[in-house]
């Protein structure tokens, strides 16, 4: 699978899955009908573990976690191509992304189970995913901004990254940061409610996935092969 295709899949798959299981669980009567991004009537996990939704959610999101690992491996190879060698930053991005994806899989694996240990694994699994993945995204964006002034020469075709794509990703990152700050403020001031916490969760998850749209355009000409490592068409 080529990088651009992979970026497309990891953008669409979690959006279809999270919204799909919400609709299914609401249809089956396990959760109320609402606009979860605005009303916060339920959590993603509650929608995902209710009725038949849990089977769909587990299967697709574990696959998503594996694809995320694959994505970060591609991202490291891409940065190696831009730099001409492996850098410390590319390794950090790789491991932040992989660890985040692994803990997402841990969270999914324990979803729908009972017990304190299982609850602990779910809580910290999703927390690490929602911390490490945005950090990896931010560092990847920073690398692209660093390369922007010198995006010519060195390849069969000059590498070009449109500034607008990076600006889009920066806006997504800033919105995630704003949502995180609002959540902390609500928590510290003891104004956090069940609904506000759910709104934060749904929208933060949405933004995290929307970031990858930018990679579809950045990787539009990027090709990877095991034989020739990575290349540009």
HUWOMO-V476593 format. One record per residue. N is the residue number from 1. RES is the residue in one letter. OMEGA is omega in whole degrees, -180 to 180 (NA if undefined). D_LAST is the distance of its C-alpha to the last C-alpha in whole Angstrom. Layout:
BEGIN
N_RES_OMEGA_D_LAST / N_RES_OMEGA_D_LAST
END
This chain:
BEGIN
1_X_-178_16 / 2_X_-174_12 / 3_X_-178_13 / 4_X_178_13 / 5_X_179_15 / 6_X_179_17 / 7_X_178_18 / 8_X_-178_19 / 9_X_-177_21 / 10_X_171_23 / 11_X_-173_23 / 12_X_-171_25 / 13_X_-179_27 / 14_X_178_29 / 15_X_178_30 / 16_X_-176_31 / 17_X_-176_33 / 18_X_179_35 / 19_X_179_36 / 20_X_-180_36 / 21_X_175_39 / 22_X_-179_41 / 23_X_-180_41 / 24_X_-179_42 / 25_X_177_45 / 26_X_178_46 / 27_X_-180_47 / 28_X_174_48 / 29_X_-178_51 / 30_X_-180_50 / 31_X_-178_49 / 32_X_173_49 / 33_X_176_48 / 34_X_169_46 / 35_X_-172_43 / 36_X_179_42 / 37_X_-178_40 / 38_X_-175_43 / 39_X_180_46 / 40_X_-175_45 / 41_X_-179_47 / 42_X_176_46 / 43_X_175_43 / 44_X_-177_40 / 45_X_178_42 / 46_X_176_45 / 47_X_-175_43 / 48_X_-174_41 / 49_X_-176_44 / 50_X_175_46 / 51_X_-178_47 / 52_X_-176_44 / 53_X_-175_41 / 54_X_-180_41 / 55_X_178_40 / 56_X_-176_37 / 57_X_-180_36 / 58_X_-176_37 / 59_X_-175_34 / 60_X_-176_32 / 61_X_172_32 / 62_X_175_32 / 63_X_178_29 / 64_X_178_27 / 65_X_178_28 / 66_X_178_27 / 67_X_176_23 / 68_X_176_24 / 69_X_178_24 / 70_X_179_21 / 71_X_-177_19 / 72_X_173_21 / 73_X_175_20 / 74_X_-179_16 / 75_X_178_17 / 76_X_179_18 / 77_X_179_15 / 78_X_179_13 / 79_X_175_16 / 80_X_179_16 / 81_X_-179_13 / 82_X_-177_14 / 83_X_-173_18 / 84_X_178_17 / 85_X_178_20 / 86_X_180_21 / 87_X_178_24 / 88_X_-179_27 / 89_X_-180_25 / 90_X_177_22 / 91_X_179_25 / 92_X_178_27 / 93_X_180_25 / 94_X_-174_24 / 95_X_173_28 / 96_X_-180_29 / 97_X_-179_26 / 98_X_179_27 / 99_X_177_31 / 100_X_-179_31 / 101_X_179_29 / 102_X_180_32 / 103_X_171_35 / 104_X_178_34 / 105_X_176_34 / 106_X_179_37 / 107_X_-179_38 / 108_X_-177_38 / 109_X_-178_39 / 110_X_-179_43 / 111_X_178_42 / 112_X_179_46 / 113_X_-178_48 / 114_X_179_51 / 115_X_-178_52 / 116_X_-179_52 / 117_X_-180_49 / 118_X_178_47 / 119_X_177_47 / 120_X_-179_47 / 121_X_178_43 / 122_X_-176_42 / 123_X_-176_43 / 124_X_175_41 / 125_X_-179_39 / 126_X_179_38 / 127_X_-180_39 / 128_X_177_36 / 129_X_-178_33 / 130_X_176_34 / 131_X_-174_34 / 132_X_-178_32 / 133_X_176_29 / 134_X_176_29 / 135_X_177_30 / 136_X_178_26 / 137_X_-179_25 / 138_X_-180_27 / 139_X_177_25 / 140_X_177_22 / 141_X_178_22 / 142_X_178_24 / 143_X_180_21 / 144_X_176_19 / 145_X_179_22 / 146_X_-178_22 / 147_X_-173_19 / 148_X_-178_19 / 149_X_-175_21 / 150_X_-178_19 / 151_X_176_15 / 152_X_176_14 / 153_X_175_14 / 154_X_-179_13 / 155_X_179_9 / 156_X_173_7 / 157_X_180_7 / 158_X_175_10 / 159_X_179_10 / 160_X_173_12 / 161_X_-178_14 / 162_X_179_17 / 163_X_-180_20 / 164_X_178_22 / 165_X_179_20 / 166_X_178_21 / 167_X_177_25 / 168_X_-180_25 / 169_X_178_24 / 170_X_178_27 / 171_X_179_29 / 172_X_179_29 / 173_X_-180_29 / 174_X_178_32 / 175_X_176_34 / 176_X_179_34 / 177_X_179_36 / 178_X_179_38 / 179_X_178_39 / 180_X_179_39 / 181_X_178_42 / 182_X_180_44 / 183_X_179_44 / 184_X_-180_45 / 185_X_179_48 / 186_X_-180_49 / 187_X_-178_49 / 188_X_-179_51 / 189_X_179_53 / 190_X_177_54 / 191_X_-180_53 / 192_X_177_50 / 193_X_176_51 / 194_X_-178_50 / 195_X_-179_48 / 196_X_178_47 / 197_X_179_45 / 198_X_177_44 / 199_X_177_42 / 200_X_-177_40 / 201_X_-178_39 / 202_X_-176_38 / 203_X_177_36 / 204_X_178_35 / 205_X_178_33 / 206_X_-179_32 / 207_X_179_30 / 208_X_180_29 / 209_X_-179_27 / 210_X_176_26 / 211_X_-173_24 / 212_X_175_21 / 213_X_179_20 / 214_X_-179_19 / 215_X_176_16 / 216_X_-179_15 / 217_X_179_14 / 218_X_-177_13 / 219_X_-175_11 / 220_X_179_9 / 221_X_-176_6 / 222_X_178_7 / 223_X_-180_7 / 224_X_174_10 / 225_X_180_12 / 226_X_-177_16 / 227_X_-175_15 / 228_X_-177_13 / 229_X_-178_13 / 230_X_-176_10 / 231_X_174_7 / 232_X_174_4 / 233_X_NA_0
END
